[in-house]
Amino acid sequence: MTDRVHAMRVFIRVVDTNSFSRAAESLGMPRATVSTTIQQLEALLGVQLLARTTRRLNLTAEGAACYERCVRIVADIDDLESGFHGREERLRGRLRIEMPDTVATSLVVPALPDFHARYPHIELSIGVSNRAVDLVGEGVDCSIQLGELPDSGLIARRLGSFEHVTCATPAYLEAHGTPKTLDDLAHHVAVNCVSVRTGRPCDFDFEVDGEAVAVKMAGFVQVTDEHAYLACGLQGLGLIQPPRIAALPYLRSGELREVLPQWKSMPMNVSVAFVKTRQAAPRVSAFVDWLAELFERTQEMDDTLTRLFRTARRPVAMSPRQVQPVRATTDSLDTRDEDTHEDEETASES
């Protein structure tokens, strides 16, 4: 009988790749050996783990339960082994992570080469969705979550916050006018993003005198996907209110213009949640620490780039010692302007 831990690793890889051939290739093993290993594991446990058809593999009920147990057992073994070696060099094993689309595409995925360079022996299995995740039931090590965390007994670490930005294309604003007040939104249309949790279109959200104000927007198109939402906005189909981090490249390029900058959205907390029993796992801690550093570094970089962009866009009317207030153009792309006046900007800076 093959080594049981090795058999569990092979079984996990087959399930993750949904293929004997892909599992064999990734493990550097002959396909026949992978198949034999799974058969031996089934014989040892006395149950069928996989229902094989000509087109796909399906976990049996017993196979699904075995998979979750194997993931936890192998993870604990990896943590035990890594505990006796140097943290950076010997951390190894597999991490299952869930995160929202915006966080994955705008932040985490572009930075993964840095994580891999630091921890080359950690394998990441990243699920991208906005759904609620059962960390215990699904065997997930940690999940990045937006908004308030449910009272689920999880342990969470706050990473930062997201701000949504109200914006539209120059073509839309030229055709429909630029809203100056929240009341003006009644004369505009929006691309409506449907919440996957409630099944209803999300209202536009603003902070007024420290209070959250929700504004329902009319529109002729609704989407549930964040990429489609941003794409519809870029096609001039209406106002949109995406996360600023997702819209920032288009704001800087001029493809989108911010409107109503004096009314920001309510900040949305971003946290990473763990299962209590996984809080101290070395590789989980390493990933969470890296996430926290990534969020902090990204925030500092965005602030710096925005200041440089604003300086480059501002017309210089006089010498630095004689700078006078200048009028801001309607196509200003200052995405982090803290002034409360929309049409006037003070150009003096230290």
Legacy VTK file of the C-alpha trace (Angstrom):
# vtk DataFile Version 3.0
C-alpha trace
ASCII
DATASET POLYDATA
POINTS 350 float
0.000 0.000 0.000
1.291 3.417 -0.934
2.074 5.979 1.737
-1.209 7.267 3.111
-0.209 10.926 3.282
1.078 10.736 -0.264
-2.203 9.119 -1.327
-4.140 11.951 0.277
-2.014 14.514 -1.559
-2.677 12.739 -4.855
-6.412 12.580 -4.127
-6.511 16.311 -3.317
-4.697 17.151 -6.536
-7.066 15.007 -8.622
-10.073 16.772 -7.104
-8.552 20.233 -7.502
-7.657 19.691 -11.140
-10.748 17.537 -11.866
-8.515 15.315 -13.971
-6.238 12.339 -13.519
-4.065 13.530 -16.382
-3.634 17.095 -15.095
-2.988 15.821 -11.583
-0.350 13.424 -12.892
1.323 16.167 -14.915
1.441 18.605 -12.002
2.776 15.929 -9.644
5.314 14.584 -12.137
3.812 11.110 -11.997
2.532 8.691 -14.639
-1.225 8.834 -15.052
-1.504 5.120 -14.337
0.247 5.603 -10.982
-2.209 8.344 -10.020
-5.155 6.099 -10.905
-3.686 3.202 -8.953
-3.056 5.413 -5.922
-6.702 6.537 -5.858
-7.877 2.925 -6.168
-5.656 1.910 -3.255
-6.996 4.782 -1.141
-10.565 3.729 -1.937
-9.732 0.134 -0.990
-8.168 1.263 2.285
-11.212 3.376 3.220
-13.742 0.921 1.869
-15.698 3.561 -0.065
-15.834 4.940 -3.592
-14.398 8.449 -3.644
-14.847 9.383 -7.300
-17.599 8.589 -9.769
-15.808 8.282 -13.101
-17.475 8.960 -16.439
-16.048 9.384 -19.906
-16.339 13.155 -19.658
-15.708 14.180 -16.067
-15.031 13.199 -12.487
-17.592 13.623 -9.740
-17.042 13.330 -6.023
-19.326 10.904 -4.258
-20.819 12.004 -0.931
-18.141 9.976 0.834
-15.522 11.449 -1.485
-16.558 15.021 -0.635
-16.304 14.314 3.094
-12.965 12.569 2.606
-11.624 15.482 0.552
-12.333 18.016 3.306
-10.720 15.761 5.921
-7.689 15.130 3.716
-7.211 18.860 3.129
-7.164 19.515 6.864
-4.899 16.559 7.673
-2.356 17.421 4.983
-2.439 21.075 6.037
-1.704 20.134 9.653
1.175 17.889 8.557
2.639 20.684 6.425
2.346 23.106 9.346
4.036 20.633 11.682
6.942 20.121 9.291
7.379 23.826 8.570
7.447 24.646 12.273
10.903 23.084 12.608
12.508 25.034 9.764
13.131 28.665 8.843
9.896 30.548 8.244
10.717 32.090 4.873
12.501 29.078 3.371
10.464 26.170 4.637
6.853 27.338 4.748
5.053 24.991 2.427
1.689 23.465 1.765
-1.574 24.445 0.171
-3.764 27.417 1.001
-7.409 27.665 -0.021
-8.514 31.271 -0.234
-11.745 32.959 -1.300
-11.946 36.624 -2.274
-14.203 39.059 -4.157
-13.553 39.765 -7.822
-12.453 43.365 -7.264
-9.881 42.400 -4.640
-8.526 39.571 -6.779
-8.171 41.408 -10.084
-7.191 44.846 -8.795
-4.901 43.914 -5.908
-3.986 40.329 -5.161
-3.397 38.678 -8.543
-1.066 41.431 -9.866
1.024 41.071 -6.698
1.230 37.265 -6.614
4.757 37.125 -8.111
5.986 38.906 -4.975
4.254 36.393 -2.693
5.635 33.451 -4.679
9.144 34.888 -4.531
8.882 35.077 -0.745
7.181 31.728 -0.206
7.978 29.517 -3.216
6.736 26.330 -1.528
3.210 27.576 -0.709
0.540 26.590 -3.220
-2.442 28.910 -3.547
-5.907 27.772 -4.561
-7.861 31.001 -5.063
-11.609 31.084 -5.458
-12.981 34.335 -6.875
-16.597 35.187 -6.117
-18.778 37.537 -4.096
-20.740 34.751 -2.438
-20.853 33.975 1.252
-18.290 31.266 2.001
-18.611 28.531 4.625
-14.972 28.333 5.642
-15.418 25.302 7.893
-17.721 23.325 5.623
-15.721 24.053 2.465
-12.281 23.598 3.984
-11.237 27.184 3.162
-8.286 28.559 5.127
-9.222 32.221 4.887
-11.472 34.560 2.948
-11.346 38.246 2.149
-14.706 39.801 2.881
-16.253 43.183 2.198
-18.521 45.015 4.611
-19.566 43.903 8.045
-18.712 40.343 8.958
-21.583 38.049 9.958
-21.620 36.728 13.500
-20.196 33.392 12.477
-17.563 32.726 15.092
-14.762 33.579 12.673
-11.680 35.536 13.611
-11.125 38.553 11.367
-8.335 41.025 10.741
-9.187 44.346 9.154
-7.084 45.126 6.085
-8.433 48.518 5.085
-11.454 49.982 3.367
-12.809 50.532 -0.121
-14.454 53.699 -1.343
-16.851 53.712 -4.265
-16.646 56.535 -6.785
-19.549 58.004 -8.759
-18.516 58.425 -12.369
-19.505 58.312 -16.034
-17.951 58.674 -19.460
-17.354 62.140 -20.955
-19.801 61.237 -23.746
-22.576 60.456 -21.260
-21.982 63.677 -19.325
-21.939 65.707 -22.533
-25.273 64.217 -23.556
-27.015 64.321 -20.166
-25.180 67.018 -18.225
-23.058 66.750 -15.107
-25.008 66.364 -11.840
-24.137 69.025 -9.303
-26.318 67.876 -6.393
-27.810 64.617 -5.233
-31.231 65.883 -6.352
-29.872 66.106 -9.895
-29.553 62.318 -9.957
-33.315 62.097 -10.483
-32.704 63.299 -14.053
-30.019 60.709 -14.803
-29.863 56.998 -15.588
-27.487 54.461 -14.117
-26.150 51.028 -14.784
-27.592 49.026 -11.915
-25.483 46.358 -10.233
-27.572 43.552 -8.749
-26.439 42.257 -5.371
-25.709 38.531 -5.406
-26.856 38.398 -1.787
-30.217 40.157 -2.065
-30.981 39.779 -5.767
-31.924 43.469 -5.911
-30.176 46.408 -7.588
-27.809 48.223 -5.247
-28.694 51.831 -4.481
-26.106 54.549 -5.016
-24.537 55.239 -1.654
-23.375 58.621 -0.296
-22.151 60.007 3.007
-23.938 63.223 3.955
-23.048 64.865 7.273
-21.684 61.571 8.535
-24.835 59.660 7.661
-25.381 57.118 4.905
-27.838 58.215 2.215
-29.100 55.720 -0.370
-30.301 56.998 -3.743
-32.300 54.746 -6.052
-31.294 55.212 -9.668
-33.340 54.526 -12.783
-31.695 52.611 -15.599
-32.353 50.259 -18.488
-29.608 47.685 -17.848
-28.829 45.531 -14.820
-25.808 43.283 -14.329
-24.561 40.960 -11.597
-20.910 40.815 -12.669
-18.482 43.548 -11.600
-16.551 43.436 -14.873
-19.763 43.793 -16.866
-20.831 46.662 -14.589
-17.643 48.593 -15.274
-17.794 47.719 -18.985
-21.352 49.074 -19.265
-20.250 52.301 -17.608
-17.348 52.605 -20.047
-19.849 52.234 -22.898
-21.698 55.325 -21.667
-24.840 53.462 -20.608
-25.222 55.505 -17.431
-23.664 56.568 -14.166
-21.847 53.876 -12.209
-20.449 53.656 -8.692
-17.655 51.044 -8.766
-14.902 50.648 -6.175
-12.398 53.445 -6.694
-9.521 50.980 -6.940
-11.191 49.341 -9.954
-12.103 52.644 -11.624
-8.835 54.472 -10.949
-7.048 53.510 -14.208
-9.993 54.820 -16.240
-10.265 57.989 -14.159
-6.605 58.703 -14.776
-6.878 57.994 -18.499
-9.944 60.200 -18.871
-12.240 57.386 -19.989
-14.284 58.041 -16.854
-14.914 61.288 -14.963
-15.797 61.536 -11.310
-18.971 63.444 -10.477
-20.299 64.683 -7.141
-16.837 64.443 -5.534
-18.071 66.391 -2.514
-20.273 63.422 -1.573
-18.159 60.354 -1.020
-19.520 56.879 -0.530
-19.539 55.310 2.911
-16.256 53.399 3.352
-16.607 49.630 2.986
-14.415 47.634 5.333
-12.161 44.941 3.893
-11.238 42.109 6.243
-9.666 38.695 6.070
-11.443 36.003 8.082
-10.024 32.745 9.461
-11.426 29.629 10.965
-10.479 29.694 14.632
-8.535 26.450 14.458
-6.527 27.815 11.512
-5.586 31.158 13.041
-2.084 30.083 14.042
-1.211 28.039 10.944
2.174 29.448 9.860
1.374 29.638 6.158
-2.013 31.249 6.853
-0.310 33.833 9.053
2.279 34.452 6.343
-0.399 35.058 3.711
-2.447 37.341 5.968
0.624 39.386 6.928
1.473 39.720 3.240
-2.093 40.844 2.495
-1.948 43.509 5.195
1.360 44.776 3.819
-0.069 44.753 0.279
-3.110 46.823 1.260
-0.947 49.342 3.119
1.543 49.598 0.261
-1.209 49.968 -2.325
-2.883 52.751 -0.378
0.378 54.672 -0.068
1.140 54.180 -3.788
-2.336 55.330 -4.857
-2.059 58.468 -2.750
1.367 59.286 -4.206
0.334 58.648 -7.822
-2.818 60.711 -7.382
-0.846 63.684 -6.035
1.623 63.437 -8.934
-1.211 63.127 -11.429
-3.011 66.143 -9.965
0.154 68.246 -10.108
0.803 67.260 -13.724
-2.757 68.116 -14.757
-2.953 71.491 -12.978
-2.191 74.515 -15.199
0.602 76.726 -13.891
-0.427 80.369 -14.196
2.333 82.068 -12.189
5.633 81.389 -10.501
5.598 79.134 -7.445
5.830 82.131 -5.125
2.902 83.909 -6.748
0.444 81.080 -7.275
-3.170 82.206 -7.241
-6.336 80.101 -7.054
-7.267 78.676 -10.449
-10.512 77.348 -11.808
-10.758 73.556 -12.037
-11.975 72.241 -15.375
-14.960 69.941 -15.557
-12.739 67.114 -16.722
-10.586 67.195 -13.582
-9.504 63.671 -12.732
-8.444 64.373 -9.156
-9.875 61.228 -7.634
-8.910 62.040 -4.074
-9.786 65.733 -3.819
-10.877 66.484 -0.283
-12.319 69.927 -1.036
-16.014 70.459 -0.530
-16.371 72.711 -3.565
-16.793 71.035 -6.906
-15.867 73.867 -9.244
-13.016 75.558 -7.389
-9.610 74.276 -6.350
-6.779 75.926 -4.484
-3.534 75.442 -6.336
-1.081 76.514 -3.670
0.933 73.712 -2.202
3.901 73.554 0.071
LINES 1 351
350 0 1 2 3 4 5 6 7 8 9 10 11 12 13 14 15 16 17 18 19 20 21 22 23 24 25 26 27 28 29 30 31 32 33 34 35 36 37 38 39 40 41 42 43 44 45 46 47 48 49 50 51 52 53 54 55 56 57 58 59 60 61 62 63 64 65 66 67 68 69 70 71 72 73 74 75 76 77 78 79 80 81 82 83 84 85 86 87 88 89 90 91 92 93 94 95 96 97 98 99 100 101 102 103 104 105 106 107 108 109 110 111 112 113 114 115 116 117 118 119 120 121 122 123 124 125 126 127 128 129 130 131 132 133 134 135 136 137 138 139 140 141 142 143 144 145 146 147 148 149 150 151 152 153 154 155 156 157 158 159 160 161 162 163 164 165 166 167 168 169 170 171 172 173 174 175 176 177 178 179 180 181 182 183 184 185 186 187 188 189 190 191 192 193 194 195 196 197 198 199 200 201 202 203 204 205 206 207 208 209 210 211 212 213 214 215 216 217 218 219 220 221 222 223 224 225 226 227 228 229 230 231 232 233 234 235 236 237 238 239 240 241 242 243 244 245 246 247 248 249 250 251 252 253 254 255 256 257 258 259 260 261 262 263 264 265 266 267 268 269 270 271 272 273 274 275 276 277 278 279 280 281 282 283 284 285 286 287 288 289 290 291 292 293 294 295 296 297 298 299 300 301 302 303 304 305 306 307 308 309 310 311 312 313 314 315 316 317 318 319 320 321 322 323 324 325 326 327 328 329 330 331 332 333 334 335 336 337 338 339 340 341 342 343 344 345 346 347 348 349
